[in-house]
């Protein structure tokens, strides 16, 4: 690979990583539904709720609580 192609490939990789980190902050209803389906499938497959699913649920609840608290403070 030439130096120019190498630099272009590096720039493209860095740009891709940066854009993926700057994605939507809010999940849409279809994305949430997809996560719920994935979690349900994992629960059925494993016979119990996984630790990762429990952590995700706790994070979602904390996020919703923070949003609610922010709305209350704005009032």
URPE-V418045 format. One record per residue. N is the residue number from 1. SS is DSSP state (H for helix, E for strand, - for the rest). OMEGA is omega in radians with two decimals (999 if undefined). NEAR is the number of other ideal C-beta (glycine too) atoms within 10 Angstrom. Layout:
N SS OMEGA NEAR
N SS OMEGA NEAR
This chain:
1 - 3.11 8
2 - -3.13 7
3 H -3.13 7
4 H 3.13 8
5 H 3.12 9
6 H 3.12 10
7 H 3.11 11
8 H 3.13 12
9 H 3.11 11
10 H 3.12 10
11 H 3.12 10
12 H 3.14 10
13 H 3.12 10
14 H 3.12 10
15 H 3.13 10
16 H 3.13 10
17 H -3.14 10
18 H -3.14 9
19 H 3.14 9
20 H 3.11 8
21 H -3.11 7
22 - -3.12 8
23 - -3.10 6
24 - 3.07 7
25 - -3.11 5
26 - 3.06 7
27 - 3.07 13
28 - -3.11 9
29 H 3.13 7
30 H 3.12 8
31 H 3.09 11
32 H 3.12 12
33 H 3.10 11
34 H 3.10 12
35 H 3.12 14
36 H 3.11 10
37 H 3.10 10
38 H 3.14 12
39 H 3.13 17
40 H 3.13 12
41 H 3.11 10
42 H 3.13 14
43 H 3.12 13
44 H -3.11 9
45 H -3.07 9
46 H -3.12 10
47 - 3.09 6
48 - -3.13 10
49 - -3.11 13
50 - 3.11 13
51 H 3.13 8
52 H 3.11 10
53 H 3.11 17
54 H 3.12 11
55 H 3.11 10
56 H 3.12 14
57 H 3.13 12
58 H 3.11 10
59 H 3.12 10
60 H 3.13 13
61 H 3.11 10
62 H 3.12 10
63 H 3.13 11
64 H 3.10 10
65 H 3.11 10
66 H 3.10 10
67 H 3.13 11
68 H 3.12 10
69 H 3.09 10
70 H 3.12 9
71 H 3.12 9
72 H 3.13 8
73 H 3.14 7
74 H -3.11 6
75 - 999 4
